[in-house]
Amino acid sequence: MGILRKEANAFVIYENQALGKLVAIPTSDQLKLKTYWKAKDKTQIDAFVEGFPFVQTDEQESLKIDFSKGESYSIPDLKKFN
């Protein structure tokens, strides 16, 4: 039997409160989000991050990430989804 390892998640789920939908943000962009929230002068920092929206599937009656629609989202509208 092989060794089981914990794999890191490729995406972090956020809720876009302005649009009312869930968004998957790559973990590589987490530093951009943290930098924005820690900055005192937020006007000098790019306030947008790339992500992928969740869509409803009728076949499985669940949500899935739509990788064909990469969009830009405003960081102040994003809230981490638990």
N, C-alpha and C positions, 0 to 999 in steps of 0.2 A: 504494500500500500504506500502511495506517495505521501509526501509531507504537505500538509495543508497550510497555506499562508494567507495572511490577511491581505487583501488587495485594496489599494486606495481607490476611492471613488473618482471617476473622471469628471463628474459634474456635481454642482451644488444647486439645490432647488431654491428658488426665490419666488416670492409673489410680487407681481407688478401691481401695486395698489391703484394706480391711475387707470390701467386697462382691465383690471380684475381677472388676470390669468396667471398661470404658473409658467415660470421660465427656468430653463436649465442653463446655468452659467458654468463654463469650464473652470476647473480648479486652478488653471494657470492664470486666470484673471482675478483670483482672490486678492492678490497683492494690490491690484489696481483699486479694488473696492475698499480695502483697509486703508490705503493711502488717502483716498478721498475723504473717508470719515474721520481720520486723524488730523487732517489739514485744518489749520485755523482760517486760512484764506482760500476758500473753495472756488473762487472765481478764476484762479490761475491753473486749476487742474481740470483735465478733460473729464466731463461728468457723464460719459457714455461708455457702455460696455457691450460687447457682442454676446449674444445668447440665442437659444433655440426655444420656441414656444412648445407647450404641451397641447396635444389635440385629442379629442374624444374619438375612440374607435368603437364602431357599432358591433363589429364582429366579436370582440372580447369584452365589450362594455367596460372599458378602462381607459386610462390616459396613457399616451406614449409621446416621446419626444419626436418632433418633426424636424429632422436634420436638413430637409430641403429648404427650409425657410429661416436662414440665419438673419437675425435682425439686430438693430442697435437699440439698447434700452437705457433710459435715464437712471443713473445711480440713486438719486434721491427718492425715486418712486419704488425702489426695490426693498423688500423686507424678507429676511430669511424665513423660509417655510420649515416648520418642524415636522 
